[in-house]
Amino acid sequence: MKIIKVQPRGYCKGVVRAIQIAKQTRLEHPDKKITVLGMLVHNQYVVDALKCLNIDTIEDKTKSRLELLDQIDEGIVLFTAHGIASQVKEKAAAKGLICVDASCPDVLSTQAIIKNALADGKHVAYIGKKGHPEAEAVLSISPTIQLIELHQPLPPLATPLFVTCQTTMSTSDVLAVFQEIKQAYPQAEIGEEICNATRIRQQAVHELQDVDVLIVVGDKQSNNSTRLAEIGRNHGIPHVLLIDDAAQLDLTAFHDDDVVAVTSGASTPSQLTAQVIDKLNGEPMKPLDLTRLL
């Protein structure tokens, strides 16, 4: 079996920053209750590692961040890397909570661009995933922002029009929507905001040749991880697996002459990917130490 270790792998800068903020918050407030409002980054192992620092996480996909906040009554609330609505910050402050924001700078940059477009009198359309916390935060900026979902008919859009996107979407899917909008609205202004970490990981999968199996190590709640798997399938790779960890890897499904590429989402701890590669190579897997994931 030939193993291709696709680069880059491991945490992106936004994930590293969010984890550093969480750790620093615990160091500065050793005795305070700290609760993350949603998953700090979309990986359950990171959530479990934070628990080792006595940092709790509350998550419920059926509730908005504003609704989830009702479950926090004391201490510090940590906002996730995906961005947060100003209404949530205001409600947290009104409850007397200490607010710590771990929003990714790329996400904040997209929000700033949208606010500038609105201030210039533009109507804003946003290509994103309904219910995703990044999209939730953007849509909270103004009720006039229109959400455009992938693989859905293009709704009527107001003009003058500015269009942008969630930072973790598939570049090819987003570009297809941009082209469709440009055909219908030639004067539309386009602001493609796929973050660089997402872009280069997707490009690396696009460039794979003669691969029998693509393994994406990542949480199924991670949009960038699921997009990598989707891109692999669209690229014609015969077998694409999205797995949380090495325990989900069934070696009996592989052949000796398989060419296997391994990549990971931007919120996947490197230890998890290393364990998958070790298992594929028939090597002993190094024990997973949650305290070293952060």
Buried (B, 14 or more C-beta within 10 A) or exposed (E): BEBBEBEEBBBBBBBBBBBEBBBEBBEEBEEEBBBBBBBBBBBBBBBEBBEEBEBBBBBEEEBBBBEBBEEBEEBBBBBBBBBBBEBBBEBBEEBEBBBBBBBBEBBBEBBEBBBEBBEEEBBBBBBBBEEBBBBBBBBBBEEEBBBBEBEEEEEEBEEEBBBBBBBBBBBBBBBEBBEEBEEEBEEBBBBBBBBEBBEEBBEBBEEBEEBBBBBBBBBBBBBBBBBBBBBBEBBEBEBBBBBBBBEEBEEEEBEEEBBBBBBBBBBBBBBBBBBBBBBBEEEEBEEBEBEEBB
